[in-house]
């Protein structure tokens, strides 16, 4: 009975450890785990099209010494081309 309990505990620990490792590996490379950052996040306005996007989802780019946030790469490129 005790043996079974220990085995179960070990299995649980191994499982927890495994998920922790895989999660940190998967989450480490991507800067934004989009579903997690959405809540309570600052909204920033895209100066190109006027859309509000969560800061974590926005594309950040410094143009003319000022930081801007864009909804997409297209808006960013258009804004840069316009403000060159
Ligand atoms: Zn946009």
PDB file of the backbone (N, CA, C, O) and the ligand in Angstrom, with CONECT records:
HET     ZN  A 101       1
ATOM      1  N   UNK A   1       0.840  -1.214   0.000  1.00  0.00           N
ATOM      2  CA  UNK A   1       0.000   0.000   0.000  1.00  0.00           C
ATOM      3  C   UNK A   1       0.871   1.259   0.000  1.00  0.00           C
ATOM      4  O   UNK A   1       0.647   2.190  -0.774  1.00  0.00           O
ATOM      5  N   UNK A   2       1.847   1.262   0.868  1.00  0.00           N
ATOM      6  CA  UNK A   2       2.760   2.417   0.945  1.00  0.00           C
ATOM      7  C   UNK A   2       3.559   2.540  -0.349  1.00  0.00           C
ATOM      8  O   UNK A   2       3.797   3.635  -0.857  1.00  0.00           O
ATOM      9  N   UNK A   3       3.960   1.396  -0.857  1.00  0.00           N
ATOM     10  CA  UNK A   3       4.734   1.359  -2.098  1.00  0.00           C
ATOM     11  C   UNK A   3       3.944   2.048  -3.227  1.00  0.00           C
ATOM     12  O   UNK A   3       4.483   2.834  -4.006  1.00  0.00           O
ATOM     13  N   UNK A   4       2.671   1.723  -3.276  1.00  0.00           N
ATOM     14  CA  UNK A   4       1.807   2.282  -4.306  1.00  0.00           C
ATOM     15  C   UNK A   4       1.711   3.801  -4.159  1.00  0.00           C
ATOM     16  O   UNK A   4       1.711   4.546  -5.139  1.00  0.00           O
ATOM     17  N   UNK A   5       1.630   4.221  -2.921  1.00  0.00           N
ATOM     18  CA  UNK A   5       1.504   5.651  -2.619  1.00  0.00           C
ATOM     19  C   UNK A   5       2.750   6.404  -3.076  1.00  0.00           C
ATOM     20  O   UNK A   5       2.669   7.473  -3.681  1.00  0.00           O
ATOM     21  N   UNK A   6       3.902   5.815  -2.769  1.00  0.00           N
ATOM     22  CA  UNK A   6       5.178   6.438  -3.148  1.00  0.00           C
ATOM     23  C   UNK A   6       5.311   6.489  -4.665  1.00  0.00           C
ATOM     24  O   UNK A   6       5.766   7.478  -5.240  1.00  0.00           O
ATOM     25  N   UNK A   7       4.900   5.393  -5.292  1.00  0.00           N
ATOM     26  CA  UNK A   7       4.956   5.320  -6.751  1.00  0.00           C
ATOM     27  C   UNK A   7       4.074   6.409  -7.366  1.00  0.00           C
ATOM     28  O   UNK A   7       4.461   7.077  -8.325  1.00  0.00           O
ATOM     29  N   UNK A   8       2.898   6.567  -6.800  1.00  0.00           N
ATOM     30  CA  UNK A   8       1.966   7.586  -7.280  1.00  0.00           C
ATOM     31  C   UNK A   8       2.542   8.980  -7.114  1.00  0.00           C
ATOM     32  O   UNK A   8       2.427   9.835  -7.992  1.00  0.00           O
ATOM     33  N   UNK A   9       3.160   9.182  -5.973  1.00  0.00           N
ATOM     34  CA  UNK A   9       3.753  10.483  -5.665  1.00  0.00           C
ATOM     35  C   UNK A   9       4.903  10.787  -6.626  1.00  0.00           C
ATOM     36  O   UNK A   9       5.046  11.904  -7.125  1.00  0.00           O
ATOM     37  N   UNK A  10       5.708   9.765  -6.866  1.00  0.00           N
ATOM     38  CA  UNK A  10       6.835   9.918  -7.792  1.00  0.00           C
ATOM     39  C   UNK A  10       6.340  10.253  -9.191  1.00  0.00           C
ATOM     40  O   UNK A  10       6.886  11.114  -9.880  1.00  0.00           O
ATOM     41  N   UNK A  11       5.280   9.539  -9.592  1.00  0.00           N
ATOM     42  CA  UNK A  11       4.708   9.788 -10.909  1.00  0.00           C
ATOM     43  C   UNK A  11       4.187  11.208 -11.016  1.00  0.00           C
ATOM     44  O   UNK A  11       4.356  11.875 -12.037  1.00  0.00           O
ATOM     45  N   UNK A  12       3.554  11.655  -9.952  1.00  0.00           N
ATOM     46  CA  UNK A  12       3.013  13.005  -9.936  1.00  0.00           C
ATOM     47  C   UNK A  12       4.133  14.041 -10.018  1.00  0.00           C
ATOM     48  O   UNK A  12       4.041  15.023 -10.755  1.00  0.00           O
ATOM     49  N   UNK A  13       5.182  13.800  -9.249  1.00  0.00           N
ATOM     50  CA  UNK A  13       6.326  14.722  -9.250  1.00  0.00           C
ATOM     51  C   UNK A  13       6.984  14.771 -10.625  1.00  0.00           C
ATOM     52  O   UNK A  13       7.341  15.837 -11.126  1.00  0.00           O
ATOM     53  N   UNK A  14       7.134  13.591 -11.218  1.00  0.00           N
ATOM     54  CA  UNK A  14       7.751  13.511 -12.542  1.00  0.00           C
ATOM     55  C   UNK A  14       6.901  14.271 -13.555  1.00  0.00           C
ATOM     56  O   UNK A  14       7.417  14.984 -14.415  1.00  0.00           O
ATOM     57  N   UNK A  15       5.593  14.102 -13.433  1.00  0.00           N
ATOM     58  CA  UNK A  15       4.671  14.770 -14.354  1.00  0.00           C
ATOM     59  C   UNK A  15       4.744  16.292 -14.192  1.00  0.00           C
ATOM     60  O   UNK A  15       4.812  17.032 -15.174  1.00  0.00           O
ATOM     61  N   UNK A  16       4.729  16.740 -12.937  1.00  0.00           N
ATOM     62  CA  UNK A  16       4.809  18.171 -12.652  1.00  0.00           C
ATOM     63  C   UNK A  16       6.109  18.763 -13.186  1.00  0.00           C
ATOM     64  O   UNK A  16       6.129  19.833 -13.795  1.00  0.00           O
ATOM     65  N   UNK A  17       7.175  18.041 -12.942  1.00  0.00           N
ATOM     66  CA  UNK A  17       8.492  18.471 -13.386  1.00  0.00           C
ATOM     67  C   UNK A  17       8.533  18.565 -14.908  1.00  0.00           C
ATOM     68  O   UNK A  17       9.047  19.527 -15.478  1.00  0.00           O
ATOM     69  N   UNK A  18       7.983  17.551 -15.539  1.00  0.00           N
ATOM     70  CA  UNK A  18       7.994  17.484 -16.996  1.00  0.00           C
ATOM     71  C   UNK A  18       7.216  18.646 -17.616  1.00  0.00           C
ATOM     72  O   UNK A  18       7.690  19.293 -18.550  1.00  0.00           O
ATOM     73  N   UNK A  19       6.021  18.901 -17.089  1.00  0.00           N
ATOM     74  CA  UNK A  19       5.209  19.992 -17.641  1.00  0.00           C
ATOM     75  C   UNK A  19       5.885  21.339 -17.397  1.00  0.00           C
ATOM     76  O   UNK A  19       5.810  22.249 -18.222  1.00  0.00           O
ATOM     77  N   UNK A  20       6.545  21.445 -16.247  1.00  0.00           N
ATOM     78  CA  UNK A  20       7.238  22.696 -15.924  1.00  0.00           C
ATOM     79  C   UNK A  20       8.353  22.957 -16.928  1.00  0.00           C
ATOM     80  O   UNK A  20       8.519  24.073 -17.421  1.00  0.00           O
ATOM     81  N   UNK A  21       9.111  21.908 -17.218  1.00  0.00           N
ATOM     82  CA  UNK A  21      10.232  22.026 -18.161  1.00  0.00           C
ATOM     83  C   UNK A  21       9.709  22.376 -19.553  1.00  0.00           C
ATOM     84  O   UNK A  21      10.184  23.321 -20.183  1.00  0.00           O
ATOM     85  N   UNK A  22       8.729  21.606 -20.028  1.00  0.00           N
ATOM     86  CA  UNK A  22       8.228  21.844 -21.384  1.00  0.00           C
ATOM     87  C   UNK A  22       7.620  23.233 -21.494  1.00  0.00           C
ATOM     88  O   UNK A  22       7.751  23.898 -22.521  1.00  0.00           O
ATOM     89  N   UNK A  23       6.956  23.665 -20.433  1.00  0.00           N
ATOM     90  CA  UNK A  23       6.324  24.980 -20.478  1.00  0.00           C
ATOM     91  C   UNK A  23       7.375  26.084 -20.541  1.00  0.00           C
ATOM     92  O   UNK A  23       7.224  27.045 -21.296  1.00  0.00           O
ATOM     93  N   UNK A  24       8.433  25.948 -19.755  1.00  0.00           N
ATOM     94  CA  UNK A  24       9.453  26.997 -19.738  1.00  0.00           C
ATOM     95  C   UNK A  24      10.228  27.011 -21.044  1.00  0.00           C
ATOM     96  O   UNK A  24      10.676  28.066 -21.492  1.00  0.00           O
ATOM     97  N   UNK A  25      10.388  25.847 -21.654  1.00  0.00           N
ATOM     98  CA  UNK A  25      11.078  25.781 -22.940  1.00  0.00           C
ATOM     99  C   UNK A  25      10.217  26.411 -24.028  1.00  0.00           C
ATOM    100  O   UNK A  25      10.702  27.188 -24.850  1.00  0.00           O
ATOM    101  N   UNK A  26       8.923  26.061 -24.019  1.00  0.00           N
ATOM    102  CA  UNK A  26       8.016  26.582 -25.033  1.00  0.00           C
ATOM    103  C   UNK A  26       7.772  28.076 -24.829  1.00  0.00           C
ATOM    104  O   UNK A  26       7.673  28.827 -25.799  1.00  0.00           O
ATOM    105  N   UNK A  27       7.675  28.506 -23.577  1.00  0.00           N
ATOM    106  CA  UNK A  27       7.354  29.901 -23.304  1.00  0.00           C
ATOM    107  C   UNK A  27       8.567  30.808 -23.375  1.00  0.00           C
ATOM    108  O   UNK A  27       8.432  32.024 -23.515  1.00  0.00           O
ATOM    109  N   UNK A  28       9.751  30.223 -23.279  1.00  0.00           N
ATOM    110  CA  UNK A  28      10.946  31.059 -23.218  1.00  0.00           C
ATOM    111  C   UNK A  28      11.254  31.765 -24.516  1.00  0.00           C
ATOM    112  O   UNK A  28      11.763  32.885 -24.520  1.00  0.00           O
ATOM    113  N   UNK A  29      10.942  31.105 -25.626  1.00  0.00           N
ATOM    114  CA  UNK A  29      11.333  31.681 -26.906  1.00  0.00           C
ATOM    115  C   UNK A  29      10.365  32.751 -27.371  1.00  0.00           C
ATOM    116  O   UNK A  29      10.768  33.795 -27.884  1.00  0.00           O
ATOM    117  N   UNK A  30       9.093  32.478 -27.185  1.00  0.00           N
ATOM    118  CA  UNK A  30       8.092  33.461 -27.593  1.00  0.00           C
ATOM    119  C   UNK A  30       8.017  34.554 -26.552  1.00  0.00           C
ATOM    120  O   UNK A  30       7.912  34.275 -25.357  1.00  0.00           O
ATOM    121  N   UNK A  31       8.070  35.781 -26.993  1.00  0.00           N
ATOM    122  CA  UNK A  31       8.038  36.905 -26.064  1.00  0.00           C
ATOM    123  C   UNK A  31       6.648  37.068 -25.468  1.00  0.00           C
ATOM    124  O   UNK A  31       6.515  37.530 -24.334  1.00  0.00           O
ATOM    125  N   UNK A  32       5.636  36.707 -26.194  1.00  0.00           N
ATOM    126  CA  UNK A  32       4.276  36.975 -25.748  1.00  0.00           C
ATOM    127  C   UNK A  32       3.406  35.727 -25.781  1.00  0.00           C
ATOM    128  O   UNK A  32       3.018  35.274 -26.858  1.00  0.00           O
ATOM    129  N   UNK A  33       3.095  35.165 -24.620  1.00  0.00           N
ATOM    130  CA  UNK A  33       2.069  34.126 -24.579  1.00  0.00           C
ATOM    131  C   UNK A  33       0.703  34.797 -24.607  1.00  0.00           C
ATOM    132  O   UNK A  33       0.144  35.131 -23.563  1.00  0.00           O
ATOM    133  N   UNK A  34       0.173  34.991 -25.804  1.00  0.00           N
ATOM    134  CA  UNK A  34      -0.909  35.944 -26.043  1.00  0.00           C
ATOM    135  C   UNK A  34      -2.125  35.803 -25.145  1.00  0.00           C
ATOM    136  O   UNK A  34      -2.697  36.821 -24.755  1.00  0.00           O
ATOM    137  N   UNK A  35      -2.553  34.589 -24.794  1.00  0.00           N
ATOM    138  CA  UNK A  35      -3.771  34.473 -24.007  1.00  0.00           C
ATOM    139  C   UNK A  35      -3.565  34.900 -22.563  1.00  0.00           C
ATOM    140  O   UNK A  35      -4.533  35.192 -21.859  1.00  0.00           O
ATOM    141  N   UNK A  36      -2.325  34.940 -22.117  1.00  0.00           N
ATOM    142  CA  UNK A  36      -2.082  35.291 -20.722  1.00  0.00           C
ATOM    143  C   UNK A  36      -1.953  36.791 -20.507  1.00  0.00           C
ATOM    144  O   UNK A  36      -2.336  37.308 -19.458  1.00  0.00           O
ATOM    145  N   UNK A  37      -1.423  37.478 -21.483  1.00  0.00           N
ATOM    146  CA  UNK A  37      -1.127  38.890 -21.294  1.00  0.00           C
ATOM    147  C   UNK A  37      -2.324  39.781 -21.608  1.00  0.00           C
ATOM    148  O   UNK A  37      -2.309  40.984 -21.350  1.00  0.00           O
ATOM    149  N   UNK A  38      -3.361  39.162 -22.171  1.00  0.00           N
ATOM    150  CA  UNK A  38      -4.477  39.969 -22.618  1.00  0.00           C
ATOM    151  C   UNK A  38      -5.198  40.672 -21.456  1.00  0.00           C
ATOM    152  O   UNK A  38      -5.660  41.805 -21.586  1.00  0.00           O
ATOM    153  N   UNK A  39      -5.277  39.988 -20.353  1.00  0.00           N
ATOM    154  CA  UNK A  39      -6.042  40.548 -19.230  1.00  0.00           C
ATOM    155  C   UNK A  39      -5.258  41.633 -18.504  1.00  0.00           C
ATOM    156  O   UNK A  39      -4.100  41.450 -18.129  1.00  0.00           O
ATOM    157  N   UNK A  40      -5.912  42.747 -18.322  1.00  0.00           N
ATOM    158  CA  UNK A  40      -5.327  43.838 -17.547  1.00  0.00           C
ATOM    159  C   UNK A  40      -4.118  44.453 -18.187  1.00  0.00           C
ATOM    160  O   UNK A  40      -3.284  45.059 -17.514  1.00  0.00           O
ATOM    161  N   UNK A  41      -4.021  44.302 -19.474  1.00  0.00           N
ATOM    162  CA  UNK A  41      -2.845  44.841 -20.141  1.00  0.00           C
ATOM    163  C   UNK A  41      -3.144  46.220 -20.716  1.00  0.00           C
ATOM    164  O   UNK A  41      -4.284  46.542 -21.050  1.00  0.00           O
ATOM    165  N   UNK A  42      -2.103  47.013 -20.821  1.00  0.00           N
ATOM    166  CA  UNK A  42      -2.244  48.345 -21.394  1.00  0.00           C
ATOM    167  C   UNK A  42      -2.612  48.249 -22.867  1.00  0.00           C
ATOM    168  O   UNK A  42      -2.099  47.405 -23.602  1.00  0.00           O
ATOM    169  N   UNK A  43      -3.502  49.122 -23.273  1.00  0.00           N
ATOM    170  CA  UNK A  43      -3.827  49.194 -24.685  1.00  0.00           C
ATOM    171  C   UNK A  43      -3.031  50.347 -25.285  1.00  0.00           C
ATOM    172  O   UNK A  43      -2.906  51.419 -24.694  1.00  0.00           O
ATOM    173  N   UNK A  44      -2.507  50.100 -26.453  1.00  0.00           N
ATOM    174  CA  UNK A  44      -1.740  51.143 -27.137  1.00  0.00           C
ATOM    175  C   UNK A  44      -2.378  51.393 -28.500  1.00  0.00           C
ATOM    176  O   UNK A  44      -2.963  50.496 -29.106  1.00  0.00           O
ATOM    177  N   UNK A  45      -2.252  52.637 -28.967  1.00  0.00           N
ATOM    178  CA  UNK A  45      -2.885  52.965 -30.237  1.00  0.00           C
ATOM    179  C   UNK A  45      -1.894  52.922 -31.384  1.00  0.00           C
ATOM    180  O   UNK A  45      -0.793  53.465 -31.309  1.00  0.00           O
ATOM    181  N   UNK A  46      -2.310  52.276 -32.417  1.00  0.00           N
ATOM    182  CA  UNK A  46      -1.551  52.230 -33.648  1.00  0.00           C
ATOM    183  C   UNK A  46      -1.670  53.597 -34.324  1.00  0.00           C
ATOM    184  O   UNK A  46      -2.770  53.995 -34.706  1.00  0.00           O
ATOM    185  N   UNK A  47      -0.555  54.327 -34.480  1.00  0.00           N
ATOM    186  CA  UNK A  47      -0.637  55.674 -35.071  1.00  0.00           C
ATOM    187  C   UNK A  47      -0.975  55.646 -36.554  1.00  0.00           C
ATOM    188  O   UNK A  47      -1.375  56.663 -37.122  1.00  0.00           O
ATOM    189  N   UNK A  48      -0.819  54.503 -37.175  1.00  0.00           N
ATOM    190  CA  UNK A  48      -1.067  54.400 -38.613  1.00  0.00           C
ATOM    191  C   UNK A  48      -2.553  54.242 -38.924  1.00  0.00           C
ATOM    192  O   UNK A  48      -3.089  54.965 -39.764  1.00  0.00           O
ATOM    193  N   UNK A  49      -3.225  53.301 -38.254  1.00  0.00           N
ATOM    194  CA  UNK A  49      -4.623  53.048 -38.569  1.00  0.00           C
ATOM    195  C   UNK A  49      -5.558  53.416 -37.422  1.00  0.00           C
ATOM    196  O   UNK A  49      -6.777  53.397 -37.590  1.00  0.00           O
ATOM    197  N   UNK A  50      -5.001  53.750 -36.254  1.00  0.00           N
ATOM    198  CA  UNK A  50      -5.823  54.192 -35.144  1.00  0.00           C
ATOM    199  C   UNK A  50      -6.411  53.084 -34.289  1.00  0.00           C
ATOM    200  O   UNK A  50      -7.171  53.357 -33.360  1.00  0.00           O
ATOM    201  N   UNK A  51      -6.073  51.849 -34.587  1.00  0.00           N
ATOM    202  CA  UNK A  51      -6.597  50.718 -33.832  1.00  0.00           C
ATOM    203  C   UNK A  51      -5.892  50.597 -32.486  1.00  0.00           C
ATOM    204  O   UNK A  51      -4.694  50.853 -32.369  1.00  0.00           O
ATOM    205  N   UNK A  52      -6.663  50.200 -31.470  1.00  0.00           N
ATOM    206  CA  UNK A  52      -6.058  49.933 -30.170  1.00  0.00           C
ATOM    207  C   UNK A  52      -5.706  48.452 -30.069  1.00  0.00           C
ATOM    208  O   UNK A  52      -6.526  47.584 -30.366  1.00  0.00           O
ATOM    209  N   UNK A  53      -4.493  48.183 -29.654  1.00  0.00           N
ATOM    210  CA  UNK A  53      -4.039  46.804 -29.496  1.00  0.00           C
ATOM    211  C   UNK A  53      -3.390  46.628 -28.124  1.00  0.00           C
ATOM    212  O   UNK A  53      -2.799  47.570 -27.594  1.00  0.00           O
ATOM    213  N   UNK A  54      -3.496  45.425 -27.543  1.00  0.00           N
ATOM    214  CA  UNK A  54      -2.793  45.168 -26.287  1.00  0.00           C
ATOM    215  C   UNK A  54      -1.298  45.316 -26.510  1.00  0.00           C
ATOM    216  O   UNK A  54      -0.769  44.873 -27.529  1.00  0.00           O
ATOM    217  N   UNK A  55      -0.626  45.934 -25.564  1.00  0.00           N
ATOM    218  CA  UNK A  55       0.793  46.223 -25.748  1.00  0.00           C
ATOM    219  C   UNK A  55       1.609  44.964 -26.073  1.00  0.00           C
ATOM    220  O   UNK A  55       2.560  45.010 -26.852  1.00  0.00           O
ATOM    221  N   UNK A  56       1.218  43.849 -25.461  1.00  0.00           N
ATOM    222  CA  UNK A  56       1.948  42.605 -25.685  1.00  0.00           C
ATOM    223  C   UNK A  56       1.809  42.077 -27.096  1.00  0.00           C
ATOM    224  O   UNK A  56       2.679  41.356 -27.584  1.00  0.00           O
ATOM    225  N   UNK A  57       0.712  42.434 -27.757  1.00  0.00           N
ATOM    226  CA  UNK A  57       0.481  41.965 -29.117  1.00  0.00           C
ATOM    227  C   UNK A  57       0.981  42.945 -30.149  1.00  0.00           C
ATOM    228  O   UNK A  57       1.103  42.607 -31.326  1.00  0.00           O
ATOM    229  N   UNK A  58       1.272  44.162 -29.716  1.00  0.00           N
ATOM    230  CA  UNK A  58       1.647  45.198 -30.664  1.00  0.00           C
ATOM    231  C   UNK A  58       3.088  45.031 -31.121  1.00  0.00           C
ATOM    232  O   UNK A  58       3.916  44.432 -30.435  1.00  0.00           O
ATOM    233  N   UNK A  59       3.356  45.570 -32.283  1.00  0.00           N
ATOM    234  CA  UNK A  59       4.714  45.573 -32.819  1.00  0.00           C
ATOM    235  C   UNK A  59       5.352  46.896 -32.428  1.00  0.00           C
ATOM    236  O   UNK A  59       4.886  47.971 -32.808  1.00  0.00           O
ATOM    237  N   UNK A  60       6.429  46.791 -31.659  1.00  0.00           N
ATOM    238  CA  UNK A  60       7.063  47.984 -31.134  1.00  0.00           C
ATOM    239  C   UNK A  60       8.144  48.464 -32.091  1.00  0.00           C
ATOM    240  O   UNK A  60       8.936  47.678 -32.611  1.00  0.00           O
ATOM    241  N   UNK A  61       8.156  49.760 -32.308  1.00  0.00           N
ATOM    242  CA  UNK A  61       9.185  50.299 -33.205  1.00  0.00           C
ATOM    243  C   UNK A  61       9.457  51.748 -32.826  1.00  0.00           C
ATOM    244  O   UNK A  61       8.534  52.538 -32.628  1.00  0.00           O
ATOM    245  N   UNK A  62      10.722  52.077 -32.728  1.00  0.00           N
ATOM    246  CA  UNK A  62      11.088  53.451 -32.431  1.00  0.00           C
ATOM    247  C   UNK A  62      11.296  54.199 -33.744  1.00  0.00           C
ATOM    248  O   UNK A  62      12.157  53.849 -34.551  1.00  0.00           O
ATOM    249  N   UNK A  63      10.486  55.233 -33.936  1.00  0.00           N
ATOM    250  CA  UNK A  63      10.577  56.036 -35.148  1.00  0.00           C
ATOM    251  C   UNK A  63      10.875  57.469 -34.743  1.00  0.00           C
ATOM    252  O   UNK A  63      10.118  58.085 -33.993  1.00  0.00           O
ATOM    253  N   UNK A  64      11.977  57.988 -35.244  1.00  0.00           N
ATOM    254  CA  UNK A  64      12.351  59.359 -34.928  1.00  0.00           C
ATOM    255  C   UNK A  64      12.546  59.588 -33.438  1.00  0.00           C
ATOM    256  O   UNK A  64      12.221  60.657 -32.922  1.00  0.00           O
ATOM    257  N   UNK A  65      13.072  58.593 -32.750  1.00  0.00           N
ATOM    258  CA  UNK A  65      13.352  58.715 -31.328  1.00  0.00           C
ATOM    259  C   UNK A  65      12.148  58.493 -30.439  1.00  0.00           C
ATOM    260  O   UNK A  65      12.270  58.518 -29.214  1.00  0.00           O
ATOM    261  N   UNK A  66      10.982  58.275 -31.038  1.00  0.00           N
ATOM    262  CA  UNK A  66       9.781  58.041 -30.244  1.00  0.00           C
ATOM    263  C   UNK A  66       9.257  56.634 -30.473  1.00  0.00           C
ATOM    264  O   UNK A  66       9.226  56.133 -31.597  1.00  0.00           O
ATOM    265  N   UNK A  67       8.846  56.013 -29.379  1.00  0.00           N
ATOM    266  CA  UNK A  67       8.382  54.636 -29.456  1.00  0.00           C
ATOM    267  C   UNK A  67       6.937  54.586 -29.931  1.00  0.00           C
ATOM    268  O   UNK A  67       6.075  55.300 -29.419  1.00  0.00           O
ATOM    269  N   UNK A  68       6.688  53.739 -30.906  1.00  0.00           N
ATOM    270  CA  UNK A  68       5.330  53.569 -31.422  1.00  0.00           C
ATOM    271  C   UNK A  68       4.950  52.094 -31.394  1.00  0.00           C
ATOM    272  O   UNK A  68       5.800  51.206 -31.450  1.00  0.00           O
ATOM    273  N   UNK A  69       3.647  51.866 -31.307  1.00  0.00           N
ATOM    274  CA  UNK A  69       3.150  50.489 -31.302  1.00  0.00           C
ATOM    275  C   UNK A  69       2.186  50.313 -32.466  1.00  0.00           C
ATOM    276  O   UNK A  69       1.328  51.157 -32.722  1.00  0.00           O
ATOM    277  N   UNK A  70       2.353  49.189 -33.166  1.00  0.00           N
ATOM    278  CA  UNK A  70       1.530  48.949 -34.346  1.00  0.00           C
ATOM    279  C   UNK A  70       0.780  47.628 -34.242  1.00  0.00           C
ATOM    280  O   UNK A  70       1.213  46.693 -33.568  1.00  0.00           O
ATOM    281  N   UNK A  71      -0.376  47.580 -34.939  1.00  0.00           N
ATOM    282  CA  UNK A  71      -1.196  46.366 -34.909  1.00  0.00           C
ATOM    283  C   UNK A  71      -0.617  45.301 -35.822  1.00  0.00           C
ATOM    284  O   UNK A  71      -0.829  44.108 -35.602  1.00  0.00           O
ATOM    285  N   UNK A  72       0.108  45.719 -36.837  1.00  0.00           N
ATOM    286  CA  UNK A  72       0.659  44.739 -37.775  1.00  0.00           C
ATOM    287  C   UNK A  72       1.936  45.282 -38.400  1.00  0.00           C
ATOM    288  O   UNK A  72       2.240  46.472 -38.316  1.00  0.00           O
ATOM    289  N   UNK A  73       2.667  44.378 -39.024  1.00  0.00           N
ATOM    290  CA  UNK A  73       3.919  44.770 -39.689  1.00  0.00           C
ATOM    291  C   UNK A  73       3.635  45.723 -40.843  1.00  0.00           C
ATOM    292  O   UNK A  73       4.446  46.590 -41.165  1.00  0.00           O
ATOM    293  N   UNK A  74       2.466  45.546 -41.460  1.00  0.00           N
ATOM    294  CA  UNK A  74       2.106  46.407 -42.585  1.00  0.00           C
ATOM    295  C   UNK A  74       1.964  47.847 -42.131  1.00  0.00           C
ATOM    296  O   UNK A  74       2.500  48.763 -42.756  1.00  0.00           O
ATOM    297  N   UNK A  75       1.229  48.044 -41.026  1.00  0.00           N
ATOM    298  CA  UNK A  75       1.056  49.397 -40.492  1.00  0.00           C
ATOM    299  C   UNK A  75       2.401  49.999 -40.114  1.00  0.00           C
ATOM    300  O   UNK A  75       2.658  51.177 -40.361  1.00  0.00           O
ATOM    301  N   UNK A  76       3.248  49.186 -39.520  1.00  0.00           N
ATOM    302  CA  UNK A  76       4.559  49.671 -39.113  1.00  0.00           C
ATOM    303  C   UNK A  76       5.351  50.149 -40.326  1.00  0.00           C
ATOM    304  O   UNK A  76       5.939  51.230 -40.312  1.00  0.00           O
ATOM    305  N   UNK A  77       5.357  49.333 -41.369  1.00  0.00           N
ATOM    306  CA  UNK A  77       6.116  49.685 -42.562  1.00  0.00           C
ATOM    307  C   UNK A  77       5.553  50.928 -43.240  1.00  0.00           C
ATOM    308  O   UNK A  77       6.299  51.783 -43.717  1.00  0.00           O
ATOM    309  N   UNK A  78       4.229  51.015 -43.276  1.00  0.00           N
ATOM    310  CA  UNK A  78       3.601  52.193 -43.884  1.00  0.00           C
ATOM    311  C   UNK A  78       3.921  53.452 -43.096  1.00  0.00           C
ATOM    312  O   UNK A  78       4.170  54.515 -43.665  1.00  0.00           O
ATOM    313  N   UNK A  79       3.911  53.312 -41.772  1.00  0.00           N
ATOM    314  CA  UNK A  79       4.208  54.465 -40.917  1.00  0.00           C
ATOM    315  C   UNK A  79       5.651  54.906 -41.095  1.00  0.00           C
ATOM    316  O   UNK A  79       5.939  56.101 -41.172  1.00  0.00           O
ATOM    317  N   UNK A  80       6.546  53.949 -41.157  1.00  0.00           N
ATOM    318  CA  UNK A  80       7.954  54.270 -41.351  1.00  0.00           C
ATOM    319  C   UNK A  80       8.181  54.950 -42.690  1.00  0.00           C
ATOM    320  O   UNK A  80       8.924  55.927 -42.782  1.00  0.00           O
ATOM    321  N   UNK A  81       7.536  54.428 -43.728  1.00  0.00           N
ATOM    322  CA  UNK A  81       7.668  55.000 -45.066  1.00  0.00           C
ATOM    323  C   UNK A  81       7.144  56.427 -45.094  1.00  0.00           C
ATOM    324  O   UNK A  81       7.700  57.293 -45.771  1.00  0.00           O
ATOM    325  N   UNK A  82       6.063  56.664 -44.349  1.00  0.00           N
ATOM    326  CA  UNK A  82       5.446  57.984 -44.307  1.00  0.00           C
ATOM    327  C   UNK A  82       6.295  58.980 -43.544  1.00  0.00           C
ATOM    328  O   UNK A  82       6.320  60.163 -43.884  1.00  0.00           O
ATOM    329  N   UNK A  83       6.996  58.515 -42.510  1.00  0.00           N
ATOM    330  CA  UNK A  83       7.733  59.407 -41.638  1.00  0.00           C
ATOM    331  C   UNK A  83       9.237  59.402 -41.884  1.00  0.00           C
ATOM    332  O   UNK A  83      10.031  59.780 -41.023  1.00  0.00           O
ATOM    333  N   UNK A  84       9.594  58.974 -43.051  1.00  0.00           N
ATOM    334  CA  UNK A  84      11.010  58.902 -43.356  1.00  0.00           C
ATOM    335  C   UNK A  84      11.594  60.286 -43.558  1.00  0.00           C
ATOM    336  O   UNK A  84      12.788  60.420 -43.825  1.00  0.00           O
TER     337      UNK A  84
HETATM  338 ZN    ZN A 101      -2.700  49.224 -37.767  1.00  0.00          ZN
END
